[in-house]
Amino acid sequence: MKREISASNDAPRVQSGVPDRTFWGRLTGWAPYTAMMRLVTASPKRQFAILAALPIVWVLTQHLGPMLQMLRVSLTDAYPVAPGVEQHFTFDNYLRFFGDSIFWMPFFRTLTFAAAFTFCTLVLAYPVAYFLARHVSRRNQMLFLLILLIPFWVGEIVRTYAIMILLGNTGALNLALKWLGLIDQPIPFMYTGFSMGVGIVYLTALYMLLPLYSALEKLPKSMNEAAADLGAGPWTRFWRISLPMTLEGIASGCTLVFLISTGFYATPVLLGGPSTTVFAETIAGFFHVAGDQWPTGAAFAVLMFVAALLITAAFQKLMSALRRGESR
């Protein structure tokens, strides 16, 4: 009864047309604001253009712009240009890579390492994503994701030093092996391809986990249940249903991890050794000396960027063909 009385008392106030005195109420009643909003929302295309304007400007100025500048520098004979010196455009910086085989080893080593580390990350992240998406209740999934995200709030250098502490001669891994009686002397894990691989896989695991989780979370459970009713075992259901249905997530995760792995610099320097020198270290070497070497470093960076994009494009085309084959 009291609610009916209060509702009847509030009704005349709403119907009386008393203006809203809040900030947003005054703003929505302001004639220039309403005219501007009608102009902005006149068509879906105009809405999209307004919403996408800032992201497009950001991509052009903060991403595409620096890459174009790097390309321009790679085609010059000196950068920065000394006063009174004329700058000339040349392809000698690119020819230097193809003319000296000493640069080929770190180049192909980087691509090989990136592919191997991407595969290892996929193998390690897929079971975690599968368990999180298929065996954890929706109420707890966000909590588990938050727990997995917390280590990635820390910077790359700090996490790399954590790997160094873990794999050092007096690190947790060697101490655990010694406590179990498996070794008498510390195993030199550090400054090898193993230590660098552990660091890169750890640093890129999140970029693989989230696309896989997203793909697995959308997979209907009824498909696996129907396959089980027809007699399909766990491995059959995985190979015939779960894996093909998550190829899109696999392609996205592998692309992200591969591209990121080709550009790592600090982690290979801290965790790797002389036998694991990657191309990013070679590129950085040109920028650590006089300015006349900067164009060569820029050219080598462009070569690595183009090679990574071509490999990624070929991989995406392969995955698209696999998805089309599975859909038939």
C-alpha positions, 0 to 999 in steps of 0.5 A: 500500500505504501508503495502504491502511495509513493508511486502515485505521488511520484507520477505527477512529478514525472508527468509535470515536466519538471526539468532534470537539474543534473549535469547530464540532464542540462546537457541533453536539454541544451540545443547545440548538444542535441543538434550535434548528436543528431548530426553525429548519429545521422548514419551508421557510417558516420558513427563508425567514422567518428569512433574509428578516427582516434584509433586510426590516427593512433595506428598511423602515427604510433605504428605505421609512421615509425616503420615508414621512417625506418624504411626511409632511413634504411635507404639512405647512406647516413643518418642522422645527416651531418651539417653540410653533408648531402644525403643520398639514397642507396640500396647498399644497406640491403646488399650488405646483408646478402653479400656477407654470410656472417649475418645469415646465421643469426637471421635464420637462427632467429626465425628457427627459434621463433618457430620452435618457441611458438610450437612449445608455447602452443603445446604448453598453453593449450592444456591450460586453456582447455582445462580453464574453458572446459573444466572450470565453472564460469563463475570461477573462470574469471578468477583463474584468468586473473591469477594467470594475468597477475605475473604479466603485470610485471615488466619484461626485465623483471620477469626475465631476472626471475627466470635467471634466479630460477635457472641459476647454478644456485637457483630453485631448479638446481636446488630441487634436483640436488635435493632429490638426489638426481644431480651432484653438481649444478646443471648449467642451464643459463646462457643456453638455448634452453634458458632463452627458450624458457624465458621467451615461452614464459613471456609469450604464454599469455598471448597464446593462452587468451586466443586459445581460451576464447576459441575453446570457451565458444566450443559447444559442449554438446558436440563432445557429448554427442561424440561420446554417445556415439562411442568416440574416446577422449583422444578421438573427440580431441583430434576430430572435434576440439582441435579442428574447431579451435584452429582459428584460436591456434592461428591467432595465438601462433601469429602473435607469439611468432611475431613477438619472438622475432623481436625480443632483444633483452631476454636473449641478451640476458638469458642467451649465450654466444651460440644463441645470438639472435638477429635483434642483437645484430641490429642493435649493434649497428645502432650502438656505434656511429650514426653512419651505421644506423641505415644498415641497422634499419635495413636489417630491421626491415628485412626481419620485419618483412621475413616475419610477415611473409612467414606469418602470411604463409602460416595464416594461408595454411591455417585457412586452408585447413579450416576450409578443409575441416568445414567441408 
